[in-house]
Amino acid sequence: MNKIYADNSATTKVRDEVVEAMLNVLKEDFGNPSSIHQFGRTAKSYLEESRGNIASLINAKEEQIFFTSGGTESINTVIFGISKMMDEGSFKNKDRHIITTKIEHPAVKESLEHLEKKGWKVAWLNVDKEGFINFDELKSKISPRTTFVSIIHANNEIGTIQNLKKISEICNENNVLFHTDAVQSFGKIPIDVNNLNIDFMSMSGHKIYGPKGTGAIYIKSKDRLSPILIGGGQENKIRPGTENMAGIVGFATAAKLLKSELLPNAQKLRKFQIELMERFSELQHIMLTGPALVKVKENTPHEKFVHRTPGHVSLCCRNLEGESLVLQADLKGIAISSGSACSSRQSINDTSTIRPSHVLLACGIPENFARGSLRITLGKDDSEDEIYYISETIKNITENAKKKIAALK
Ligand SMILES: Cc1ncc(COP(=O)(O)O)c(C=O)c1O
């Protein structure tokens, strides 16, 4: 049986062109970009070309891109870099006040909880049942004394894409810095940082068919951040340390290839996504999560879908356990994931220790549904046959699990 990989929001398969470019850097052009000899100069040219490839995908300037070891490091660099700058007394007329949402990835959520313990005031914005923030609530919480706002662009669990343009307008009106975690949107939907007028954006390489342990930050103006690492002049001192050249070149090669493929990929993935969501919406025991399918006239795009990550399908099954369904799907050859995770379970049948996801709870999903969450995230190479197999398998395993529970009662 061929395995079907439908967990592309967790990570993606590194594409062949990326492996080839990385092997060249590992085996042949292995110099340190800080060296002034020929090997170093060649490495430096790869580094700058790579920076250009990332910049070009989001309409940034090369000097606004800083390489890191991934999304988590990018996010930490921004959050703790701003907090360090505050400690150094560089933010005049600002309070230790941050605004974020209740549906952030742990990289943002836990970093801000850490700052909260150190005395920062964090306002956690509510979301509606589809995961969208309310602009009036943002306006009511923000003031010119707020230091920064951090809002996830595309949510990893429910696929909701926030309106960055509107958020950045509100931040700019109040002279407040704005960071977005774009790990799940970068390379999947068009992003123009210049037009959006945002201050910081975090990105990751392994979600776009590049290698793990690679990422970047877009920083509009470098003087708004103190480096959290110290010890070298690399990356304009924002991220000192000898660069992961193979990783950077791999990441940038993936981004370069996506520049022309992004729209066709998105179109194909949206079609599959709609097929799966329509199929699942017919099943009584399943509740779709994230932005809903909006039925519109024949041959017109589902308009709401511009606000949902292409290829992202998420759902909850009442009174079932997400992790167990993931294992059953795995036995049928499909790799998917669940938003809920086990904390300290004694046995596979013990669902009391399953922690429902904070994202689903924030959307108002009842706990008995949230524990049974599943996420299917399709990738650029998925085929129509695979989509059919996924939909039949999920239907069967969830229906069988329901029958088993009913028989036990
Ligand atoms: C929304 C979001 N932010 C941040 C991260 C962390 O990125 P990385 O795995 O590159 O550290 C992830 C990873 O899944 C993510 O989905």
The ligand as an SDF file (V2000), in Angstrom:
LIG
                    3D

 16 16  0  0  0  0  0  0  0  0999 V2000
    1.8400   28.7880   13.0530 C   0  0  0  0  0  0  0  0  0  0  0  0
    3.1930   28.2570   13.4060 C   0  0  0  0  0  0  0  0  0  0  0  0
    4.0900   29.0710   13.9920 N   0  0  0  0  0  0  0  0  0  0  0  0
    5.3140   28.6620   14.3290 C   0  0  0  0  0  0  0  0  0  0  0  0
    5.7290   27.3660   14.0940 C   0  0  0  0  0  0  0  0  0  0  0  0
    7.1120   26.9470   14.4600 C   0  0  0  0  0  0  0  0  0  0  0  0
    7.9140   26.8400   13.3000 O   0  0  0  0  0  0  0  0  0  0  0  0
    9.2350   25.9180   13.3110 P   0  0  0  0  0  0  0  0  0  0  0  0
    8.7760   24.4990   13.3060 O   0  0  0  0  0  0  0  0  0  0  0  0
    9.9500   26.2850   12.0410 O   0  0  0  0  0  0  0  0  0  0  0  0
   10.0080   26.2900   14.5080 O   0  0  0  0  0  0  0  0  0  0  0  0
    4.8210   26.4670   13.4950 C   0  0  0  0  0  0  0  0  0  0  0  0
    5.1940   25.0570   13.2850 C   0  0  0  0  0  0  0  0  0  0  0  0
    4.3730   24.1790   13.1590 O   0  0  0  0  0  0  0  0  0  0  0  0
    3.5240   26.9240   13.1400 C   0  0  0  0  0  0  0  0  0  0  0  0
    2.6260   26.1130   12.5770 O   0  0  0  0  0  0  0  0  0  0  0  0
  1  2  1  0
  2  3  1  0
  2 15  2  0
  3  4  2  0
  4  5  1  0
  5  6  1  0
  5 12  2  0
  6  7  1  0
  7  8  1  0
  8  9  2  0
  8 10  1  0
  8 11  1  0
 12 13  1  0
 12 15  1  0
 13 14  2  0
 15 16  1  0
M  END
$$$$
